[in-house]
């Protein structure tokens, strides 16, 4: 009998690409997706005729609980770091299953959780030597301060995986900066790299925040989706070789970057493509960046979020295969230039 999967975030960047990989690898899986509207449902249905749809959002606790109880595996990607009540509803649904048929919950967090020290000190653009890992250091990662980003929802998942471990098998996937164009039916655009590229094109200057020395890890969206697939396949195999529960916490990364250097590479790529007169990089204060680019600009491009993905490699043989973030930058700049109308698309070129 085909495993039943309930997935949230099917029209989002992470969830959409994960859905693509799951359907490609296992077209026989019985997949149900949560969508907010008929328009979103049509996006999914047009790509995946065999995927079932339920309509609602993360505020529909009863619906989430019902679908989670029916599913063998829940893959939670929709606004998953912010909506505590939705996480609790999914946990309640899985916990209602019998002990001889436990359910699996694969929850999406993010390494913004590792920026807590910089945010508390309000230090931006400065390098930190601290690197977290999910193997020997997993206990430290699962007991970060309560005020860290994403921590409240992480706590819900971690508690469920320990207090109800016979019924609820949990794993937290914690990606860093994600890059690359997605393959899902909805949003195919990430946040940090595309937005920094867009601001660079709009200001006609490269950008760095304060000293520009903050480090973040990164991962291509295709490699991230391969890890979701590996976890789902482990769950189908009654847990497989994966760790679940208390130590079921997984970073995903393929190296790291320094934001100031990334700003220079973006500016250079934009200059090479004729969008900037020079590859000059300007320095902005954290307050200035937040005022001009949004409240979390200093966190996105000025903090440190350093990690090593050891658990996925050791247990599941996961290995990133896609090109590096630096190799992706020129294409990202071009895509953002098209979005801003700086480059004509093929249809416009043909029309003259």
Secondary structure as GFF3:
##gff-version 3
##sequence-region A 1 352
A	DSSP	beta_strand	4	8	.	.	.	ID=ss1
A	DSSP	alpha_helix	13	25	.	.	.	ID=ss2
A	DSSP	beta_strand	30	35	.	.	.	ID=ss3
A	DSSP	alpha_helix	38	47	.	.	.	ID=ss4
A	DSSP	beta_strand	52	55	.	.	.	ID=ss5
A	DSSP	alpha_helix	61	70	.	.	.	ID=ss6
A	DSSP	beta_strand	73	76	.	.	.	ID=ss7
A	DSSP	alpha_helix	84	95	.	.	.	ID=ss8
A	DSSP	three_ten_helix	99	101	.	.	.	ID=ss9
A	DSSP	beta_strand	103	108	.	.	.	ID=ss10
A	DSSP	three_ten_helix	111	115	.	.	.	ID=ss11
A	DSSP	alpha_helix	116	121	.	.	.	ID=ss12
A	DSSP	beta_strand	132	133	.	.	.	ID=ss13
A	DSSP	alpha_helix	138	141	.	.	.	ID=ss14
A	DSSP	alpha_helix	151	163	.	.	.	ID=ss15
A	DSSP	beta_strand	168	175	.	.	.	ID=ss16
A	DSSP	beta_strand	177	179	.	.	.	ID=ss17
A	DSSP	alpha_helix	192	203	.	.	.	ID=ss18
A	DSSP	beta_strand	206	209	.	.	.	ID=ss19
A	DSSP	beta_strand	215	220	.	.	.	ID=ss20
A	DSSP	alpha_helix	221	236	.	.	.	ID=ss21
A	DSSP	three_ten_helix	245	247	.	.	.	ID=ss22
A	DSSP	beta_strand	249	252	.	.	.	ID=ss23
A	DSSP	beta_strand	256	258	.	.	.	ID=ss24
A	DSSP	alpha_helix	259	272	.	.	.	ID=ss25
A	DSSP	beta_strand	281	284	.	.	.	ID=ss26
A	DSSP	alpha_helix	286	293	.	.	.	ID=ss27
A	DSSP	alpha_helix	297	302	.	.	.	ID=ss28
A	DSSP	beta_strand	307	308	.	.	.	ID=ss29
A	DSSP	alpha_helix	311	316	.	.	.	ID=ss30
A	DSSP	alpha_helix	325	339	.	.	.	ID=ss31
A	DSSP	alpha_helix	346	351	.	.	.	ID=ss32
###
